[in-house]
């Protein structure tokens, strides 16, 4: 399995032929938002598809293939950024902390 722009650092075969691992997301492939630095991701191959999680942004992506899950994760990260930005005046502490993390790891205009 090719991991596109992610570098696998750990992969484990689990019971029921599930596979999991970790990697690094290098870019969001977005014209609206770019990563300032890579972020870690965890991925799992599950029956029916792939789940990729990014704890940094508290987001995940799902898809029938690794590529679909990665695209879903990227779009979820970008979408959440703009939802948070639009509602800055109404964010509670947990979402404000997440917004500050976005400010640290991303920049508009990718």
Backbone torsions as a table, in degrees:
resi	resn	phi	psi	omega
1	UNK	NA	128.8	177.3
2	UNK	-86.6	134.7	-176.1
3	UNK	-99.1	23.6	179.0
4	UNK	48.3	-120.3	-174.2
5	UNK	-92.1	15.2	-178.8
6	UNK	-105.2	139.2	177.5
7	UNK	-100.0	113.4	-179.4
8	UNK	-69.7	129.8	177.9
9	UNK	-111.0	-16.4	-178.0
10	UNK	-160.2	131.9	175.6
11	UNK	-138.6	139.5	-176.2
12	UNK	-134.3	135.4	173.2
13	UNK	-92.6	123.8	-178.0
14	UNK	-106.9	174.3	175.9
15	UNK	-57.8	157.7	-178.9
16	UNK	63.5	21.8	177.5
17	UNK	63.1	23.4	174.1
18	UNK	-76.6	144.3	178.7
19	UNK	-124.1	141.0	177.0
20	UNK	-139.4	161.3	178.8
21	UNK	-170.3	-178.3	177.3
22	UNK	-125.4	161.0	179.6
23	UNK	-162.3	-169.3	-178.5
24	UNK	-129.3	129.3	174.6
25	UNK	-90.5	119.7	-174.5
26	UNK	-92.6	-29.1	179.1
27	UNK	-155.3	165.2	-178.9
28	UNK	-98.9	-5.0	-177.7
29	UNK	49.1	47.5	-178.1
30	UNK	-129.8	142.0	174.3
31	UNK	-81.2	-15.5	-177.1
32	UNK	-90.2	-32.0	-171.9
33	UNK	-146.1	138.1	177.8
34	UNK	-128.5	157.9	174.9
35	UNK	-84.8	136.3	174.2
36	UNK	-78.0	-31.1	179.1
37	UNK	-151.7	157.7	-179.8
38	UNK	-62.0	152.2	175.6
39	UNK	-125.0	149.0	-179.4
40	UNK	-78.3	145.2	174.6
41	UNK	-131.2	156.9	172.1
42	UNK	-121.6	137.4	-179.1
43	UNK	-130.1	152.5	177.0
44	UNK	-138.1	136.5	169.9
45	UNK	-96.1	117.1	-177.1
46	UNK	-115.5	163.8	173.9
47	UNK	-56.0	122.5	178.4
48	UNK	95.8	-7.1	178.2
49	UNK	159.2	-165.2	-177.3
50	UNK	-118.2	144.0	173.4
51	UNK	-120.1	126.4	177.2
52	UNK	-123.5	126.1	-178.1
53	UNK	-114.2	143.4	174.8
54	UNK	-125.4	101.2	-177.6
55	UNK	-64.6	-31.4	-179.5
56	UNK	-54.7	-43.9	-177.9
57	UNK	-105.9	4.9	179.6
58	UNK	53.3	45.1	-178.6
59	UNK	-130.5	162.5	175.7
60	UNK	-143.3	162.2	174.7
61	UNK	-129.5	148.7	179.8
62	UNK	-132.7	142.3	175.6
63	UNK	-167.1	163.5	178.7
64	UNK	-66.4	-28.9	177.7
65	UNK	-122.5	166.5	177.0
66	UNK	-60.1	-43.2	-180.0
67	UNK	-61.0	-41.0	177.8
68	UNK	-65.4	-41.4	179.2
69	UNK	-65.8	-39.0	178.7
70	UNK	-66.1	-41.8	177.1
71	UNK	-63.5	-39.8	179.0
72	UNK	-65.2	-41.9	177.1
73	UNK	-60.8	-48.5	-179.7
74	UNK	-57.6	-48.0	-178.4
75	UNK	-66.8	-33.7	177.4
76	UNK	-65.4	-40.6	178.6
77	UNK	-63.2	-47.1	-179.5
78	UNK	-64.0	-46.1	-179.0
79	UNK	-60.6	-45.3	-179.7
80	UNK	-62.8	-38.2	178.0
81	UNK	-54.5	-49.5	-175.7
82	UNK	-74.2	-28.1	173.3
83	UNK	-66.4	-46.6	178.4
84	UNK	-61.6	-44.9	-178.8
85	UNK	-59.7	-41.0	-178.8
86	UNK	-66.8	-27.2	-173.7
87	UNK	-114.7	27.2	-176.5
88	UNK	-53.0	-37.8	-176.9
89	UNK	-73.9	-6.5	-178.7
90	UNK	-120.4	12.0	-176.8
91	UNK	-80.4	133.7	171.0
92	UNK	-79.3	178.2	-175.5
93	UNK	-57.3	-48.1	-179.3
94	UNK	-59.4	-42.5	-179.9
95	UNK	-74.1	-31.4	175.7
96	UNK	-64.5	-41.6	177.0
97	UNK	-62.7	-39.2	177.3
98	UNK	-65.2	-41.6	177.3
99	UNK	-59.2	-42.8	178.6
100	UNK	-62.8	-36.3	176.2
101	UNK	-65.4	-40.9	175.5
102	UNK	-59.4	-41.3	179.9
103	UNK	-63.7	-33.8	179.3
104	UNK	-72.3	-38.6	-171.0
105	UNK	-102.7	-11.9	-175.2
106	UNK	-130.7	164.1	174.5
107	UNK	-144.2	142.6	178.4
108	UNK	-73.6	153.2	174.4
109	UNK	88.5	33.8	179.8
110	UNK	-62.4	NA	NA
